[in-house]
Amino acid sequence: SFAVLLYADKDLEELNDLSAQRFPELEKIRQVYLAIANYLQLEAGTGEGSSFDFDLADFGKKFGLDNFTTLYSLKTLEQEGWLALNEQVFLPSTVQFTVTKEYLYRFEQDRPALDPLIKTLLRSYEGIFDYPCFISELLLAQLMRKDLEEIKQQLQELHRAGIIEYSPRKDSPQLYFQRNRVRGEQLTININAYQQRKAIFEKRVATMISYVKEEADCRSRMIGVYFGDNNIRTCGICDNCLKQKKLSLSKEEFTVIHERIRHIMQDDSLEVKELFNQLQDIKKEKAWKVIEFLQAENKLRIEKDGRIRLK
Ligand SMILES: [Zn+2]
């Protein structure tokens, strides 16, 4: 971001590497894709329309892939319509009865402890025999005046007994397969569009680097130019503006320094170094400014041997 004003060359090198990281080679993307399919134990020709729990850290550890490579490969796979990682998911729990009413009736006789939960489910969720219903364990617990954990346990029990299909809520990241798993070489992306995005990104990084390296131009103005606005005035408060301010001379300063130089030089010529030695209480940059000005005005000359002479 533009907030990066302090930098070391190492940081700039890292900026240059960013594009390789953000835009992995197709082979790398394929490698990540296959690793994911293996991690999820997904066979070729299956998976379309399914969501899977996806633990990025665990995956990376098992397949020796760093998180950036995985995330940026996933981003591309997402743009290309292969799969999508949803990191903020909340899928409520669902329940569907998977037995006939007659069977359920007999089951209730055998397991009276589970009868209240079955009755509450049937009363609270219409259609629960026909399709998976979103349920709330908390609501059930409140209705039955029971402990939440106990309700969850009983739901699991009914699930194990084959009475219901219970799938507890999910709030872990989900990886959604938009298409069936394919073999590595069948995984294609629009490489032209991909290279184009990469080029645009690299251009932005280059602009950013030149911005960070710039030492004279006002940074607000540079940002303005970056966003296409050429009419922004110098802000006067960024580090570069402050540097410029420190350098600029007031009329009084100029006069004082000019007088000092004339006083030191008299009619003699002096080595530049010697002159600066005698101007030690004055900022070197400011002294230089005055010398440059006098030189430009032809009132002072710097000889080839490095000696200064007033005219
Ligand atoms: Zn500025």
Boltz pocket constraint, residues with backbone or C-beta under 6 A from the ligand:
constraints:
  - pocket:
      binder: B
      contacts: [[A, 217], [A, 218], [A, 219], [A, 220], [A, 221], [A, 234], [A, 235], [A, 236], [A, 237], [A, 238], [A, 239], [A, 240], [A, 241]]
      max_distance: 6.0
